[in-house]
Amino acid sequence: MSESSTAPAGMNGAATAPTLPPLYRQLEGLTAERHSALRLRDAGYGFAAAASAVPLAAEEFAIAARSLAIVFAAQAPHMPVALTGLAAGTNLFVDSGGAWKIGAYVPAYLRRYPFFLLRVTQDSDELALCIDPGAPQVSDSAGEPLFTADGKPAPQLERAFAFTKSVEEAMLRTRTMTQRLAELGLLKSSVVQFEQHGHPVRIDGFFAVDRPALAALPPEQLAELRDHGWLEVIYAHLLSIGGIPDLARGIGG
């Protein structure tokens, strides 16, 4: 679930390709020389139809919690995800036509696809905007052009870069938050149990903020969470878990 941060092979001398982030099949550094003919079109969210969990930034919790259950990955660094289904390969928020469930929040991770920011080299601060060239949103005949006739970034591409950069920065801040929550002993293996059609159902395999551990924090650590704005994030996460039974019933939120 964690995002990759090294440039693909063949881009500015990078030697090896990184592990691709979820949903991406390929990444190429965008250049006018290679991609001058590319256009971007609205292709819906069919590309995420098999994604049962979607990475989520902490800044999204407050609004996402209204329609999505938010949990933390069981593997360190325990980055948060929005659950979109309880069965592998199932996203209850995407219909057969690729449309997202009306009224439900769409994570920024999906909205920035097919773009991604990668570091030019492992130890560089320079970032390059990349694209998944096989994405359904990418076309050479329909949609808005990514480059102008003289090879300059078109407004569509400038907007994509700005948004992709904001998502990357939000994910980095989220990683800082999850690391601190783990250090404080707040993230623990969790279970949700409920009845469905008269039978008990148990959902596990994820981490969540532990309520007793949160209540036991000393005042100075609670103040730290408050001052960073993380208490609001924690409460949104805890409230959102109540939506897991809806997922079990096949109702997307």
Secondary structure, DSSP 8 states (H G I E B T S, - for coil): -----S--TTSTT--S-----TT-S--EE--HHHHTT-EE---TTGGGTT-SEEE--GGGHHHHTTTSEEEE-SSTT--EEEE--SSTT--TTB-TTS-B-TTS---HHHHTTTEEEEESSTT---EEEEE-TTSTTEESSSSEESB-TTS-B-HHHHHHHHHHHHHHHHHHHHHHHHHHHHHTT-EEEEEEEEEETTEEEEEEEEEEE-HHHHHTS-HHHHHHHHHTTHHHHHHHHHHHGGGHHHHHTT---
